[in-house]
Amino acid sequence: MTLGHLIVVVPLLLVIAGFIWLLNLMHTPEPILSFVCAILVGFLVLLYAVKLFMGYSPHPAIAATASFTGHVYMTLASFAVGFLFYEHMKIAYPLCLLTSIFVQGWLYRSLIRAGGRTLGWGKAILIALLSVAGDFFVSSPIVAWVLGEFSNK
């Protein structure tokens, strides 16, 4: 990632934090804040990862649709796996993670193909892995920072 990308991405993450702060002012429940932040971070990851791996930028509408739909499918798949393996959490967590990455990779591959390009399975799974990692390592700290910093005031 170059300095030019950082100049764009860091303010966008601050805008996401501001948007989450506004939702927090409206007393939005924390799971919805986390979900919205994960979708926005997934949108950025998808835009930049496809640009990095494939050399072209997808249309923002395709990236937004893919991020939203991917996170909805990931939530539903996680719910189903958790429901089936609720007594065996050591099996449920890795299975849920693998299911989420596979479902998002399949969805990203399908939506990029709808845009007229071809995305291979390896790159689709890598982009999905980056999206899931972004949920844990970027969106979760943003939500925790916003809730911890501004909730008491």
C-alpha positions in Angstrom: 0.0 0.0 0.0 1.5 3.3 -1.0 1.3 6.7 0.8 -1.4 7.8 -1.6 -3.6 4.8 -0.6 -3.0 5.6 3.1 -4.0 9.3 2.5 -7.3 8.0 1.2 -8.0 5.0 3.6 -7.2 6.7 6.9 -9.7 9.5 6.4 -12.3 7.0 5.2 -11.8 5.0 8.4 -12.3 8.2 10.4 -15.5 8.9 8.4 -16.7 5.4 9.3 -15.9 6.1 12.9 -17.9 9.3 12.7 -20.8 7.5 11.1 -20.8 4.9 13.9 -20.6 7.7 16.4 -23.8 9.3 14.9 -25.6 5.9 15.0 -24.5 5.6 18.6 -26.1 9.0 19.4 -29.3 7.6 18.1 -29.1 4.8 20.7 -28.6 2.2 18.0 -27.9 -1.3 19.6 -24.2 -2.4 19.6 -24.7 -5.4 17.3 -26.2 -3.2 14.6 -23.2 -0.8 15.0 -20.8 -3.7 14.6 -22.7 -5.0 11.5 -22.7 -1.6 9.8 -19.1 -1.0 10.5 -18.1 -4.4 9.2 -20.1 -3.8 6.0 -18.3 -0.4 5.5 -14.8 -1.9 6.2 -15.6 -4.9 4.0 -16.6 -2.4 1.2 -13.2 -0.7 1.5 -11.3 -4.0 1.6 -13.2 -5.3 -1.4 -12.5 -2.1 -3.4 -8.7 -2.1 -2.6 -8.2 -5.9 -2.7 -9.7 -6.3 -6.2 -7.6 -3.3 -7.3 -4.5 -4.9 -5.9 -5.1 -8.4 -7.1 -6.8 -7.9 -10.4 -5.6 -4.5 -11.5 -9.0 -2.8 -11.9 -11.5 -1.1 -9.6 -14.9 -2.6 -9.4 -17.9 -0.3 -9.6 -18.6 1.0 -6.0 -22.2 -0.3 -6.3 -20.9 -3.8 -7.0 -18.5 -3.6 -4.1 -21.2 -2.2 -1.7 -23.6 -5.0 -2.8 -21.0 -7.6 -2.4 -20.0 -6.4 1.1 -23.6 -6.2 2.3 -24.7 -9.5 0.8 -21.5 -11.2 1.9 -22.0 -10.1 5.5 -25.6 -11.1 5.5 -24.8 -14.5 4.2 -21.9 -14.8 6.6 -24.2 -14.0 9.5 -26.8 -16.6 8.3 -24.2 -19.2 7.8 -22.7 -18.5 11.2 -26.2 -18.8 12.8 -26.8 -22.1 11.1 -23.5 -23.6 12.1 -23.9 -22.3 15.6 -27.3 -23.8 15.8 -26.2 -27.2 14.6 -23.0 -27.3 16.8 -24.1 -25.4 19.8 -22.7 -28.0 22.2 -19.4 -28.3 20.4 -17.9 -24.9 20.2 -14.4 -26.1 19.3 -15.9 -27.5 16.1 -18.3 -24.6 15.6 -15.8 -21.8 15.5 -13.4 -23.1 12.9 -16.3 -24.5 10.8 -18.1 -21.1 11.0 -14.9 -19.3 10.0 -14.4 -21.6 7.0 -18.0 -21.5 6.0 -18.0 -17.7 6.1 -14.8 -17.4 4.0 -16.2 -19.9 1.4 -19.6 -18.2 1.2 -18.0 -14.7 0.8 -15.5 -16.0 -1.7 -18.2 -17.6 -3.8 -20.3 -14.4 -3.6 -17.4 -12.1 -4.5 -16.5 -14.3 -7.4 -20.1 -14.2 -8.7 -20.5 -10.5 -8.4 -17.2 -9.7 -10.0 -18.3 -12.0 -12.9 -21.5 -10.0 -13.1 -19.3 -6.9 -13.6 -17.8 -8.6 -16.7 -14.5 -9.8 -15.2 -13.3 -13.2 -14.0 -12.0 -13.7 -10.4 -10.3 -17.0 -9.7 -11.1 -19.1 -6.6 -7.7 -18.4 -4.9 -8.1 -14.7 -5.2 -11.7 -14.8 -4.2 -10.9 -16.8 -1.0 -8.0 -14.4 -0.3 -10.2 -11.4 -0.6 -12.8 -13.0 1.6 -10.1 -13.8 4.2 -9.0 -10.2 4.1 -12.6 -9.1 4.6 -13.2 -11.4 7.6 -9.8 -10.3 9.0 -11.0 -6.7 8.5 -14.1 -7.4 10.5 -12.0 -8.6 13.5 -9.0 -6.3 13.3 -10.5 -3.0 12.0 -14.2 -2.8 12.5 -14.3 -4.2 16.0 -11.7 -1.7 17.3 -13.5 1.2 15.7 -16.8 0.2 17.3 -15.1 -0.4 20.7 -13.3 3.0 20.4 -16.5 4.8 19.5 -18.5 3.1 22.3 -15.8 3.5 24.9 -14.9 7.0 24.0 -18.2 8.7 23.5 -20.7 6.6 25.4 -19.9 8.1 28.8 -20.2 11.7 27.7 
